[in-house]
């Protein structure tokens, strides 16, 4: 499992790190942790566009954790405009 700790980052950095990691792996699991609630929707939207799956989303004490599964048939995001921060 790849882990991205973006708890000290503000939007859009957690989103950008998550998308970059998903694009860099062929398949696997990515766990991303962040505090900025604005990134939840952005990451969720990107995951859907890439045909990946969010297997878990939690918020404990203001820290969001998302577990994302990427299969070998997932898509890449190209020139897609997502909601902003």
Secondary structure, DSSP 8 states (H G I E B T S, - for coil): -EEEEETT--TTHHHHHHHHHHHH-SSEEEEEEES-THHHHHHHHHHHHTT-EEEEEEEETTEEEEEEEE-TT-----S------
